[in-house]
C-alpha cells in the first residue's frame, strides 16, 4: 500500500486541488493520522512517512492532521502529559541515540525494519518538522501553529541525543524566529462594491408635424427601400456562393469518378499486357 502512495505522487497532478483520486486519499490519510494509535516505533515510522507524504503533496495547502501528528509526537517525546495524546503510548526513551551513532534519514526500506535505531526515527521526525515549517512559512498564522511545538522541542534534553539532532533542533528554533516575524492583520469586513441606483431610460415618442409629414414619410420609405436592397444583394451573394460550392463539389466528384475509371482501365490493360508478354515468352521457350 505504501508503494501505491509513492506512485500516486508521480502519476497524478499534485496541483489539482479537486482531483478525484488524490483529494480523497489525503482526507483518508489525515483521518488516519488524527485517530489511529501510535504504540510502537513501527507505527511512528509509518506516521512520519504519511505526514511527509501529505506535506509534500499538499503544495502549500494547510494540513492540520500532519501538524497535529508532529506536535503530539514531540509532546510525547518531551514527556508532557496532555489530554490530546491519549493514543500516543510509545516510550520516549526509544528515540534516544544508541552508542552515539550518527543518525541517518529514514528510507522507504526502513519502514518495515524492526531494528531501526531510535536516533534515526528522531532525526526523521525533526526533518519532517523542518519540511512542514518551510512549506507553511507563508501563512500569517505560522507563529500560532508552530509555537507550542517549538517550545516543546526546546525543553528536550539534548544530552541524550546525537549532536546532529541537537543542531537540527537549534536550526528549527532559528527557522521559527525567522518565519514568525510577520504581523497578523486585523480582521475587517469584506469590501463590497456599492450597489448602484437603478436608472430608467426615458421613452420618447415621435411627433409628426403636419407640414413635414409627407416629406418625412418619403425619407422613411427611401431608407427602408435602401435597407431592403442591401438585404436582397446580401441574399443573392449568399445564394451565388452556395451554387458555386455545389458546382465545385459536383465537378470534384466527377473528376474523382473519371480518375477512378482511368485507373481501372490502366490496371486492366497492364494485366492484359502482362499476360500477353507471358504467353510470348512461353512460345519462345517452346521453340527453343
Kinemage of the C-alpha trace (Angstrom):
@kinemage 1
@onewidth
@group {chain A} dominant
@subgroup {mainchain}
@vectorlist {calphas} color= white
{ca unk a 1} P 0.000 0.000 0.000
{ca unk a 2} L 2.909 2.370 0.683
{ca unk a 3} L 4.151 1.734 -2.857
{ca unk a 4} L 0.799 2.947 -4.188
{ca unk a 5} L 1.269 6.244 -2.331
{ca unk a 6} L 4.739 6.562 -3.828
{ca unk a 7} L 3.300 6.044 -7.321
{ca unk a 8} L 0.391 8.492 -6.855
{ca unk a 9} L 2.830 11.346 -6.394
{ca unk a 10} L 4.285 10.660 -9.826
{ca unk a 11} L 1.186 9.660 -11.772
{ca unk a 12} L -1.328 12.362 -10.824
{ca unk a 13} L -1.040 16.180 -10.790
{ca unk a 14} L -0.475 17.414 -7.232
{ca unk a 15} L -1.534 20.978 -8.118
{ca unk a 16} L -5.139 19.922 -8.773
{ca unk a 17} L -6.951 20.717 -5.518
{ca unk a 18} L -10.107 18.824 -6.607
{ca unk a 19} L -8.520 15.701 -8.051
{ca unk a 20} L -10.902 12.676 -7.866
{ca unk a 21} L -8.147 10.399 -6.504
{ca unk a 22} L -5.535 12.470 -4.630
{ca unk a 23} L -8.009 14.599 -2.655
{ca unk a 24} L -9.880 11.613 -1.069
{ca unk a 25} L -6.537 9.914 -0.387
{ca unk a 26} L -5.284 12.984 1.508
{ca unk a 27} L -8.516 13.098 3.524
{ca unk a 28} L -8.248 9.399 4.478
{ca unk a 29} L -4.576 9.743 5.419
{ca unk a 30} L -5.351 12.810 7.536
{ca unk a 31} L -8.102 10.915 9.334
{ca unk a 32} L -5.699 8.026 9.977
{ca unk a 33} L -3.076 10.358 11.458
{ca unk a 34} L -5.550 12.011 13.816
{ca unk a 35} L -7.338 8.870 15.060
{ca unk a 36} L -5.023 5.848 14.864
{ca unk a 37} L -2.952 4.916 17.893
{ca unk a 38} L 0.856 5.100 17.958
{ca unk a 39} L 2.173 2.322 20.229
{ca unk a 40} L 5.416 1.129 18.639
{ca unk a 41} L 8.338 2.562 16.692
{ca unk a 42} L 6.973 0.934 13.528
{ca unk a 43} L 3.710 2.894 13.917
{ca unk a 44} L 5.691 6.073 14.456
{ca unk a 45} L 7.799 5.499 11.323
{ca unk a 46} L 4.686 4.884 9.244
{ca unk a 47} L 3.068 8.038 10.642
{ca unk a 48} L 6.151 10.084 9.808
{ca unk a 49} L 6.146 8.754 6.249
{ca unk a 50} L 2.455 9.612 5.818
{ca unk a 51} L 2.983 13.088 7.306
{ca unk a 52} L 5.885 13.726 4.958
{ca unk a 53} L 3.775 12.481 2.022
{ca unk a 54} L 0.872 14.808 2.927
{ca unk a 55} L 3.158 17.836 3.328
{ca unk a 56} L 4.871 17.079 0.016
{ca unk a 57} L 1.619 16.503 -1.889
{ca unk a 58} L -0.295 19.441 -0.388
{ca unk a 59} L 1.903 22.003 -2.199
{ca unk a 60} L 1.243 24.829 0.253
{ca unk a 61} L -2.234 23.728 1.348
{ca unk a 62} L -2.509 23.683 5.117
{ca unk a 63} L -2.854 20.155 6.537
{ca unk a 64} L -3.881 20.281 10.221
{ca unk a 65} L -3.701 16.495 10.622
{ca unk a 66} L 0.002 16.333 9.771
{ca unk a 67} L 0.784 19.260 12.121
{ca unk a 68} L -1.303 17.586 14.852
{ca unk a 69} L 0.638 14.341 14.496
{ca unk a 70} L 4.025 16.071 14.605
{ca unk a 71} L 3.045 18.261 17.562
{ca unk a 72} L 1.707 15.376 19.660
{ca unk a 73} L 4.737 13.226 18.824
{ca unk a 74} L 7.053 15.990 20.034
{ca unk a 75} L 4.917 16.436 23.186
{ca unk a 76} L 5.145 12.727 23.900
{ca unk a 77} L 8.891 12.771 23.243
{ca unk a 78} L 9.332 15.563 25.780
{ca unk a 79} L 7.326 13.594 28.363
{ca unk a 80} L 4.474 16.097 28.585
{ca unk a 81} L 1.030 14.830 29.546
{ca unk a 82} L -1.863 16.186 27.538
{ca unk a 83} L -5.441 15.118 27.058
{ca unk a 84} L -4.989 15.025 23.297
{ca unk a 85} L -2.149 12.484 23.261
{ca unk a 86} L -4.000 9.529 24.720
{ca unk a 87} L -3.419 7.469 21.553
{ca unk a 88} L 0.366 8.098 21.683
{ca unk a 89} L 1.669 5.430 24.053
{ca unk a 90} L 5.238 4.770 22.862
{ca unk a 91} L 8.144 5.292 25.236
{ca unk a 92} L 10.174 8.446 24.684
{ca unk a 93} L 13.360 6.628 25.690
{ca unk a 94} L 13.152 4.570 22.488
{ca unk a 95} L 14.119 7.594 20.386
{ca unk a 96} L 17.474 8.250 22.047
{ca unk a 97} L 20.654 7.566 20.085
{ca unk a 98} L 22.307 4.276 20.875
{ca unk a 99} L 26.065 4.296 21.301
{ca unk a 100} L 26.499 7.748 19.826
{ca unk a 101} L 25.912 6.516 16.273
{ca unk a 102} L 25.226 9.188 13.700
{ca unk a 103} L 21.541 9.187 12.718
{ca unk a 104} L 20.563 8.542 9.127
{ca unk a 105} L 17.432 9.772 7.270
{ca unk a 106} L 14.567 7.315 7.146
{ca unk a 107} L 14.330 5.489 3.835
{ca unk a 108} L 11.495 3.600 2.192
{ca unk a 109} L 13.093 0.235 3.018
{ca unk a 110} L 13.344 1.025 6.737
{ca unk a 111} L 9.563 1.289 7.253
{ca unk a 112} L 9.128 -2.417 7.962
{ca unk a 113} L 12.536 -2.926 9.547
{ca unk a 114} L 12.410 -3.933 13.222
{ca unk a 115} L 15.955 -2.877 14.110
{ca unk a 116} L 15.777 0.786 13.118
{ca unk a 117} L 17.736 2.895 15.639
{ca unk a 118} L 15.777 5.386 17.695
{ca unk a 119} L 18.124 8.164 16.656
{ca unk a 120} L 17.142 7.673 13.016
{ca unk a 121} L 13.454 7.966 13.895
{ca unk a 122} L 14.117 11.147 15.903
{ca unk a 123} L 16.154 12.586 13.038
{ca unk a 124} L 13.332 11.743 10.618
{ca unk a 125} L 10.828 13.459 12.932
{ca unk a 126} L 12.905 16.632 13.042
{ca unk a 127} L 13.389 16.594 9.252
{ca unk a 128} L 9.627 16.285 8.764
{ca unk a 129} L 9.020 19.231 11.126
{ca unk a 130} L 11.547 21.266 9.132
{ca unk a 131} L 9.780 20.383 5.870
{ca unk a 132} L 6.434 21.448 7.365
{ca unk a 133} L 7.852 24.776 8.563
{ca unk a 134} L 9.322 25.521 5.142
{ca unk a 135} L 6.083 24.555 3.423
{ca unk a 136} L 3.813 26.728 5.610
{ca unk a 137} L 6.105 29.697 6.261
{ca unk a 138} L 3.942 31.986 4.083
{ca unk a 139} L 0.876 31.613 6.327
{ca unk a 140} L 0.080 34.531 8.601
{ca unk a 141} L -0.791 32.095 11.421
{ca unk a 142} L 2.600 30.371 11.261
{ca unk a 143} L 3.698 31.542 14.718
{ca unk a 144} L 0.495 30.310 16.355
{ca unk a 145} L 0.612 26.914 14.657
{ca unk a 146} L 4.234 26.055 15.492
{ca unk a 147} L 4.574 27.936 18.805
{ca unk a 148} L 3.817 25.024 21.130
{ca unk a 149} L 5.842 22.597 19.001
{ca unk a 150} L 8.999 24.738 19.094
{ca unk a 151} L 8.590 25.433 22.818
{ca unk a 152} L 8.359 21.710 23.496
{ca unk a 153} L 11.412 20.988 21.341
{ca unk a 154} L 13.440 23.477 23.359
{ca unk a 155} L 12.652 21.550 26.575
{ca unk a 156} L 14.065 18.264 25.259
{ca unk a 157} L 17.251 17.108 26.945
{ca unk a 158} L 19.795 17.227 24.106
{ca unk a 159} L 22.468 15.442 26.139
{ca unk a 160} L 20.870 12.072 25.370
{ca unk a 161} L 20.692 12.577 21.611
{ca unk a 162} L 23.277 12.863 18.877
{ca unk a 163} L 24.864 16.211 18.042
{ca unk a 164} L 23.185 16.186 14.606
{ca unk a 165} L 19.765 16.032 16.244
{ca unk a 166} L 20.609 18.778 18.726
{ca unk a 167} L 21.914 21.030 15.938
{ca unk a 168} L 18.738 20.340 13.960
{ca unk a 169} L 16.644 21.368 16.982
{ca unk a 170} L 18.527 24.665 17.194
{ca unk a 171} L 18.034 25.107 13.429
{ca unk a 172} L 14.291 24.667 13.856
{ca unk a 173} L 14.253 27.304 16.581
{ca unk a 174} L 16.095 29.762 14.339
{ca unk a 175} L 13.719 28.995 11.465
{ca unk a 176} L 10.770 29.704 13.729
{ca unk a 177} L 12.284 33.038 14.741
{ca unk a 178} L 12.863 33.874 11.074
{ca unk a 179} L 9.407 32.919 9.765
{ca unk a 180} L 7.375 34.282 12.699
{ca unk a 181} L 8.303 37.924 12.100
{ca unk a 182} L 5.120 38.562 10.139
{ca unk a 183} L 2.392 40.543 11.846
{ca unk a 184} L -1.132 39.254 11.546
{ca unk a 185} L -3.516 41.825 10.004
{ca unk a 186} L -6.620 42.991 11.831
{ca unk a 187} L -9.941 41.419 10.986
{ca unk a 188} L -12.082 43.563 8.768
{ca unk a 189} L -15.260 43.288 6.833
{ca unk a 190} L -15.171 42.188 3.258
{ca unk a 191} L -15.026 45.062 0.827
{ca unk a 192} L -18.307 45.039 -1.058
{ca unk a 193} L -18.912 47.257 -4.023
{ca unk a 194} L -21.696 49.812 -3.503
{ca unk a 195} L -24.957 48.923 -5.180
{ca unk a 196} L -25.635 51.334 -8.000
{ca unk a 197} L -29.003 53.070 -8.285
{ca unk a 198} L -31.191 51.590 -10.966
{ca unk a 199} L -31.634 54.039 -13.790
{ca unk a 200} L -34.649 54.134 -16.085
{ca unk a 201} L -34.174 55.363 -19.632
{ca unk a 202} L -36.904 57.768 -20.737
{ca unk a 203} L -39.057 56.835 -23.730
{ca unk a 204} L -39.555 59.474 -26.399
{ca unk a 205} L -42.402 59.198 -28.886
{ca unk a 206} L -42.107 60.528 -32.451
{ca unk a 207} L -44.094 63.721 -33.044
{ca unk a 208} L -45.141 64.305 -36.663
{ca unk a 209} L -45.749 67.820 -37.857
{ca unk a 210} L -48.483 68.080 -40.493
{ca unk a 211} L -46.416 70.233 -42.849
{ca unk a 212} L -43.442 67.882 -42.844
{ca unk a 213} L -45.408 64.658 -42.669
{ca unk a 214} L -45.201 63.881 -46.408
{ca unk a 215} L -41.506 64.693 -46.635
{ca unk a 216} L -40.674 62.632 -43.610
{ca unk a 217} L -42.670 59.684 -44.919
{ca unk a 218} L -40.811 59.857 -48.253
{ca unk a 219} L -37.448 59.902 -46.492
{ca unk a 220} L -38.518 56.997 -44.316
{ca unk a 221} L -39.610 54.968 -47.352
{ca unk a 222} L -36.343 55.694 -49.189
{ca unk a 223} L -34.336 54.499 -46.221
{ca unk a 224} L -36.458 51.386 -45.999
{ca unk a 225} L -36.010 50.664 -49.733
{ca unk a 226} L -32.267 51.140 -49.402
{ca unk a 227} L -32.047 48.728 -46.482
{ca unk a 228} L -34.185 46.172 -48.317
{ca unk a 229} L -31.947 46.447 -51.389
{ca unk a 230} L -28.894 45.810 -49.275
{ca unk a 231} L -30.586 42.774 -47.770
{ca unk a 232} L -31.557 41.459 -51.240
{ca unk a 233} L -27.988 41.879 -52.531
{ca unk a 234} L -26.682 40.099 -49.462
{ca unk a 235} L -29.035 37.161 -50.022
{ca unk a 236} L -28.109 36.976 -53.731
{ca unk a 237} L -24.450 36.796 -52.795
{ca unk a 238} L -25.155 34.009 -50.338
{ca unk a 239} L -27.124 32.086 -52.989
{ca unk a 240} L -24.361 32.512 -55.572
{ca unk a 241} L -21.747 31.264 -53.113
{ca unk a 242} L -23.924 28.244 -52.322
{ca unk a 243} L -24.410 27.447 -56.031
{ca unk a 244} L -20.664 27.760 -56.647
{ca unk a 245} L -19.961 25.367 -53.803
{ca unk a 246} L -22.412 22.838 -55.272
{ca unk a 247} L -20.865 23.168 -58.744
{ca unk a 248} L -17.381 22.732 -57.327
{ca unk a 249} L -18.479 19.654 -55.400
{ca unk a 250} L -20.122 18.092 -58.482
{ca unk a 251} L -17.025 18.829 -60.579
{ca unk a 252} L -14.717 17.296 -57.963
{ca unk a 253} L -16.951 14.197 -57.710
{ca unk a 254} L -16.969 13.770 -61.492
{ca unk a 255} L -13.185 14.207 -61.616
{ca unk a 256} L -12.731 11.574 -58.940
{ca unk a 257} L -15.040 9.143 -60.789
{ca unk a 258} L -13.227 9.711 -64.079
{ca unk a 259} L -9.861 9.244 -62.439
{ca unk a 260} L -11.040 6.039 -60.794
{ca unk a 261} L -12.283 4.667 -64.135
{ca unk a 262} L -8.995 5.588 -65.840
{ca unk a 263} L -7.085 3.789 -63.113
{ca unk a 264} L -9.273 0.722 -63.523
{ca unk a 265} L -8.757 0.702 -67.317
{ca unk a 266} L -5.000 1.178 -66.950
{ca unk a 267} L -4.876 -1.627 -64.426
{ca unk a 268} L -6.833 -3.916 -66.761
{ca unk a 269} L -4.567 -3.042 -69.722
{ca unk a 270} L -1.440 -3.630 -67.696
{ca unk a 271} L -2.795 -7.016 -66.648
{ca unk a 272} L -3.566 -7.930 -70.264
{ca unk a 273} L -0.120 -6.756 -71.364
{ca unk a 274} L 1.447 -8.888 -68.682
{ca unk a 275} L -0.471 -11.962 -69.823
{ca unk a 276} L 0.489 -11.276 -73.458
{ca unk a 277} L 4.142 -10.982 -72.541
{ca unk a 278} L 3.942 -14.182 -70.552
{ca unk a 279} L 2.373 -16.032 -73.477
{ca unk a 280} L 5.018 -14.677 -75.869
{ca unk a 281} L 7.771 -15.759 -73.524
{ca unk a 282} L 6.362 -19.273 -73.297
{ca unk a 283} L 6.188 -19.568 -77.110
{ca unk a 284} L 9.834 -18.596 -77.401
{ca unk a 285} L 10.815 -21.149 -74.803
{ca unk a 286} L 8.869 -23.816 -76.657
{ca unk a 287} L 10.608 -23.105 -79.982
{ca unk a 288} L 13.965 -23.165 -78.323
